[in-house]
Structures are given as structure tokens and as C-alpha cells.
Amino acid sequence: MRKTPAYTVPGMKPDTAAEVIGLLQERLNALNDLALTLKHIHWNVIGPHFIGVHRMLDPQVDAVRLMVDEVAERIATLGGSPVGTPGALVAARSWEDYPIGRADTSAHLAALDVVYDGIVEDQREVIAKTEEPDPVTQDMLIEHSQQLEQFQWFVRAHLETDAGTLTTAQPSTAASSSTAAKRARH
């Protein structure tokens, strides 16, 4: 149930703002989850490529946390109240929890690639949905997408073979992606 704000930005109707706020709340949940997942991987990655992956993830965490703040502030600007509590995030999310604990870099990166697939695909859908009602929000989401897509490229560079294919063969879940990466490395 979306709450129509009492006020919003000039030139936007409150019911339109409510729709955009709902879309942004979904992005806020996804980005908060991504920031936590990236930090979880950062703490739990092991193996011969540990330090490279460990160091690659901190700037991603920092950038995603900035995205979280920008999305929450956009919700507030539109007259909404951003919800950033863990319980609300878990209750609202439609994706599986990240399934891997302490594991080698290939397992984590394969699973993270699947996480980024979902984040980037959903981000692009919301970009399309905000074109007409709120180009300011759309512009912000496009900027975020550029970074998110680049982060996925960084991850995929670790998973790419000399033939230009990914070792993961694009399984649909983080758990199956981790298994595929382990098989490809052995």
C-alpha cells in the first residue's frame, strides 16, 4: 500500500510522487542489501586471489552506500519517508539471501555476478518506469547504473576465460553460480 505524500516537488502530482517513491523504496532496499552483501563477501573471501578481491570490494561498498543515501534523500524530497530498517528490508525483498559464508574468491565472485545481474536488471526497469513521471529521478538512477555495471565488469573480469566466456555459465541463483565456478576451477 503506497501512501500519497501531503506534498511533493513542484510540477509533480502527489499520486505520481507516490508511484516514484514506491519504485525508489524498492531500489533503496536492493542497494542496502547489496552494500551488506559486498561487505559480507569482503570479510569472508579467502584463497590465492584474496587480497585483490578484498581490496576491490571496499570502493564498491562505499559507492553503493552513497547511492543508498541519494535514493533515500530523493524519497524524502518527493515527500515520502524512506524506510531503511533491516526488518523492513527483509520483509519487502523478493530475492534470496546471499547463500555463501567463508569461501574462495571464485565462489564469491560467481555468486556476486548473479547478485549484480539482478540489481542491474531491476535498475534498468526502474529507469524505464521513471522516464515520463520523473526525469530527475531517472537521471540519478542512470548515474547509479553506470557505476553498478562497471562494478559487475570488475567482477566478471575475474570470471572470464581466455575464450571470452564466463566460468559461471550464468546460473540463475547465487548458490548455483558458486557451484558452477567451483567446478570450472577444478
DAMO-V139467 format. One record per residue. N is the residue number from 1. RES is the residue in one small letter. SS is DSSP state (helix for helix, strand for strand, loop for the rest). OMEGA is omega in degrees with one decimal (999 if undefined). D_FIRST is the distance of its C-alpha to the first C-alpha in Angstrom with 1 decimal. Layout:
BEGIN
n=N res=RES ss=SS omega=OMEGA d_first=D_FIRST
n=N res=RES ss=SS omega=OMEGA d_first=D_FIRST
END
This chain:
BEGIN
n=1 res=m ss=loop omega=179.9 d_first=0.0
n=2 res=r ss=loop omega=177.8 d_first=3.8
n=3 res=k ss=loop omega=177.1 d_first=6.5
n=4 res=t ss=loop omega=-178.6 d_first=9.6
n=5 res=p ss=loop omega=177.5 d_first=12.6
n=6 res=a ss=loop omega=178.1 d_first=15.6
n=7 res=y ss=loop omega=175.7 d_first=17.8
n=8 res=t ss=loop omega=-179.4 d_first=18.1
n=9 res=v ss=loop omega=178.2 d_first=21.2
n=10 res=p ss=loop omega=177.8 d_first=23.8
n=11 res=g ss=loop omega=178.9 d_first=23.6
n=12 res=m ss=loop omega=177.7 d_first=19.9
n=13 res=k ss=loop omega=-179.6 d_first=17.7
n=14 res=p ss=helix omega=179.3 d_first=14.7
n=15 res=d ss=helix omega=174.9 d_first=12.4
n=16 res=t ss=helix omega=177.2 d_first=14.2
n=17 res=a ss=helix omega=179.6 d_first=13.8
n=18 res=a ss=helix omega=177.9 d_first=10.0
n=19 res=e ss=helix omega=-179.3 d_first=10.5
n=20 res=v ss=helix omega=177.8 d_first=13.3
n=21 res=i ss=helix omega=177.8 d_first=11.7
n=22 res=g ss=helix omega=177.3 d_first=9.1
n=23 res=l ss=helix omega=-179.8 d_first=12.4
n=24 res=l ss=helix omega=177.8 d_first=14.3
n=25 res=q ss=helix omega=175.4 d_first=12.3
n=26 res=e ss=helix omega=178.5 d_first=13.1
n=27 res=r ss=helix omega=178.3 d_first=16.6
n=28 res=l ss=helix omega=177.9 d_first=16.8
n=29 res=n ss=helix omega=-178.1 d_first=16.2
n=30 res=a ss=helix omega=-178.8 d_first=18.7
n=31 res=l ss=helix omega=174.2 d_first=21.2
n=32 res=n ss=helix omega=178.1 d_first=21.2
n=33 res=d ss=helix omega=178.9 d_first=21.8
n=34 res=l ss=helix omega=179.7 d_first=24.5
n=35 res=a ss=helix omega=178.9 d_first=26.2
n=36 res=l ss=helix omega=179.6 d_first=26.5
n=37 res=t ss=helix omega=178.5 d_first=27.7
n=38 res=l ss=helix omega=179.6 d_first=30.3
n=39 res=k ss=helix omega=176.9 d_first=31.6
n=40 res=h ss=helix omega=178.7 d_first=31.7
n=41 res=i ss=helix omega=179.1 d_first=33.8
n=42 res=h ss=helix omega=-178.3 d_first=35.9
n=43 res=w ss=helix omega=-169.7 d_first=36.9
n=44 res=n ss=helix omega=-179.5 d_first=37.5
n=45 res=v ss=strand omega=178.3 d_first=39.3
n=46 res=i ss=strand omega=174.2 d_first=43.0
n=47 res=g ss=loop omega=-174.1 d_first=45.8
n=48 res=p ss=loop omega=-179.9 d_first=48.3
n=49 res=h ss=loop omega=-175.8 d_first=45.8
n=50 res=f ss=helix omega=-169.2 d_first=44.0
n=51 res=i ss=helix omega=178.6 d_first=44.8
n=52 res=g ss=helix omega=179.7 d_first=43.9
n=53 res=v ss=helix omega=179.1 d_first=40.4
n=54 res=h ss=helix omega=-179.3 d_first=40.0
n=55 res=r ss=helix omega=179.2 d_first=40.9
n=56 res=m ss=helix omega=-172.3 d_first=38.8
n=57 res=l ss=helix omega=-177.6 d_first=35.5
n=58 res=d ss=helix omega=177.2 d_first=35.7
n=59 res=p ss=helix omega=176.4 d_first=35.4
n=60 res=q ss=helix omega=177.6 d_first=32.4
n=61 res=v ss=helix omega=-178.8 d_first=30.7
n=62 res=d ss=helix omega=-179.1 d_first=31.6
n=63 res=a ss=helix omega=-180.0 d_first=30.4
n=64 res=v ss=helix omega=176.7 d_first=27.0
n=65 res=r ss=helix omega=175.0 d_first=26.6
n=66 res=l ss=helix omega=176.6 d_first=27.3
n=67 res=m ss=helix omega=178.5 d_first=24.7
n=68 res=v ss=helix omega=-178.9 d_first=22.1
n=69 res=d ss=helix omega=179.8 d_first=23.3
n=70 res=e ss=helix omega=179.5 d_first=23.2
n=71 res=v ss=helix omega=179.4 d_first=19.6
n=72 res=a ss=helix omega=179.6 d_first=18.5
n=73 res=e ss=helix omega=176.0 d_first=20.7
n=74 res=r ss=helix omega=176.2 d_first=19.4
n=75 res=i ss=helix omega=-179.9 d_first=15.8
n=76 res=a ss=helix omega=178.5 d_first=17.5
n=77 res=t ss=helix omega=179.9 d_first=19.7
n=78 res=l ss=loop omega=177.9 d_first=17.0
n=79 res=g ss=loop omega=179.7 d_first=15.8
n=80 res=g ss=loop omega=177.5 d_first=13.1
n=81 res=s ss=loop omega=-177.9 d_first=13.6
n=82 res=p ss=loop omega=179.4 d_first=14.4
n=83 res=v ss=loop omega=-176.5 d_first=13.8
n=84 res=g ss=loop omega=-179.1 d_first=17.0
n=85 res=t ss=loop omega=-179.6 d_first=17.7
n=86 res=p ss=helix omega=-178.8 d_first=19.2
n=87 res=g ss=helix omega=178.8 d_first=17.2
n=88 res=a ss=helix omega=178.8 d_first=13.8
n=89 res=l ss=helix omega=-178.0 d_first=15.4
n=90 res=v ss=helix omega=-179.1 d_first=16.9
n=91 res=a ss=helix omega=-174.2 d_first=13.8
n=92 res=a ss=helix omega=-171.9 d_first=11.9
n=93 res=r ss=loop omega=-179.1 d_first=15.0
n=94 res=s ss=loop omega=-177.3 d_first=16.2
n=95 res=w ss=loop omega=179.1 d_first=19.8
n=96 res=e ss=loop omega=174.3 d_first=22.7
n=97 res=d ss=loop omega=179.0 d_first=24.1
n=98 res=y ss=loop omega=-167.9 d_first=27.3
n=99 res=p ss=loop omega=-168.9 d_first=30.0
n=100 res=i ss=loop omega=173.2 d_first=33.2
n=101 res=g ss=loop omega=179.6 d_first=35.0
n=102 res=r ss=loop omega=-177.6 d_first=38.5
n=103 res=a ss=strand omega=-177.9 d_first=39.7
n=104 res=d ss=strand omega=-174.6 d_first=41.8
n=105 res=t ss=helix omega=-177.5 d_first=40.8
n=106 res=s ss=helix omega=178.7 d_first=40.7
n=107 res=a ss=helix omega=-179.5 d_first=38.2
n=108 res=h ss=helix omega=-177.9 d_first=35.8
n=109 res=l ss=helix omega=176.1 d_first=36.2
n=110 res=a ss=helix omega=179.3 d_first=35.7
n=111 res=a ss=helix omega=179.4 d_first=32.4
n=112 res=l ss=helix omega=176.3 d_first=31.3
n=113 res=d ss=helix omega=178.1 d_first=32.1
n=114 res=v ss=helix omega=176.7 d_first=29.5
n=115 res=v ss=helix omega=178.9 d_first=26.9
n=116 res=y ss=helix omega=175.3 d_first=27.7
n=117 res=d ss=helix omega=-179.3 d_first=27.6
n=118 res=g ss=helix omega=-179.7 d_first=23.9
n=119 res=i ss=helix omega=-176.2 d_first=23.1
n=120 res=v ss=helix omega=179.3 d_first=25.2
n=121 res=e ss=helix omega=179.0 d_first=24.0
n=122 res=d ss=helix omega=178.9 d_first=20.3
n=123 res=q ss=helix omega=179.7 d_first=21.4
n=124 res=r ss=helix omega=177.4 d_first=23.3
n=125 res=e ss=helix omega=-179.9 d_first=20.5
n=126 res=v ss=helix omega=175.0 d_first=18.4
n=127 res=i ss=helix omega=179.7 d_first=21.6
n=128 res=a ss=helix omega=-177.8 d_first=22.0
n=129 res=k ss=helix omega=-178.3 d_first=18.5
n=130 res=t ss=helix omega=-177.8 d_first=19.1
n=131 res=e ss=loop omega=-176.6 d_first=22.7
n=132 res=e ss=loop omega=-172.8 d_first=22.1
n=133 res=p ss=loop omega=-173.8 d_first=19.3
n=134 res=d ss=loop omega=-179.6 d_first=20.5
n=135 res=p ss=helix omega=177.2 d_first=23.8
n=136 res=v ss=helix omega=176.2 d_first=24.0
n=137 res=t ss=helix omega=179.8 d_first=21.1
n=138 res=q ss=helix omega=179.9 d_first=22.7
n=139 res=d ss=helix omega=178.3 d_first=26.0
n=140 res=m ss=helix omega=-179.1 d_first=24.7
n=141 res=l ss=helix omega=176.5 d_first=23.2
n=142 res=i ss=helix omega=177.0 d_first=26.6
n=143 res=e ss=helix omega=179.0 d_first=28.5
n=144 res=h ss=helix omega=-179.1 d_first=26.6
n=145 res=s ss=helix omega=179.4 d_first=27.1
n=146 res=q ss=helix omega=179.7 d_first=30.8
n=147 res=q ss=helix omega=-178.3 d_first=31.0
n=148 res=l ss=helix omega=178.1 d_first=29.0
n=149 res=e ss=helix omega=176.9 d_first=31.1
n=150 res=q ss=helix omega=178.0 d_first=34.2
n=151 res=f ss=helix omega=177.8 d_first=33.3
n=152 res=q ss=helix omega=176.1 d_first=32.9
n=153 res=w ss=helix omega=177.3 d_first=36.3
n=154 res=f ss=helix omega=179.6 d_first=37.8
n=155 res=v ss=helix omega=-177.1 d_first=36.6
n=156 res=r ss=helix omega=177.2 d_first=37.8
n=157 res=a ss=helix omega=177.0 d_first=41.2
n=158 res=h ss=helix omega=-174.8 d_first=41.8
n=159 res=l ss=helix omega=-175.0 d_first=41.0
n=160 res=e ss=strand omega=177.0 d_first=43.0
n=161 res=t ss=loop omega=175.9 d_first=46.3
n=162 res=d ss=loop omega=-179.9 d_first=49.4
n=163 res=a ss=loop omega=178.2 d_first=48.7
n=164 res=g ss=loop omega=177.3 d_first=45.4
n=165 res=t ss=loop omega=177.4 d_first=43.1
n=166 res=l ss=strand omega=179.6 d_first=40.6
n=167 res=t ss=loop omega=-176.2 d_first=41.9
n=168 res=t ss=loop omega=-178.0 d_first=38.5
n=169 res=a ss=loop omega=174.2 d_first=38.5
n=170 res=q ss=loop omega=170.8 d_first=34.7
n=171 res=p ss=loop omega=-171.5 d_first=33.5
n=172 res=s ss=loop omega=177.8 d_first=29.8
n=173 res=t ss=loop omega=179.1 d_first=29.0
n=174 res=a ss=helix omega=-179.0 d_first=30.2
n=175 res=a ss=helix omega=180.0 d_first=32.2
n=176 res=s ss=helix omega=177.0 d_first=34.0
n=177 res=s ss=helix omega=177.6 d_first=34.6
n=178 res=s ss=helix omega=179.2 d_first=36.3
n=179 res=t ss=helix omega=179.1 d_first=38.5
n=180 res=a ss=helix omega=179.4 d_first=39.5
n=181 res=a ss=helix omega=178.6 d_first=40.4
n=182 res=k ss=helix omega=179.0 d_first=42.6
n=183 res=r ss=helix omega=-177.8 d_first=44.4
n=184 res=a ss=helix omega=-178.6 d_first=45.0
n=185 res=r ss=helix omega=-176.6 d_first=46.5
n=186 res=h ss=loop omega=999 d_first=48.9
END
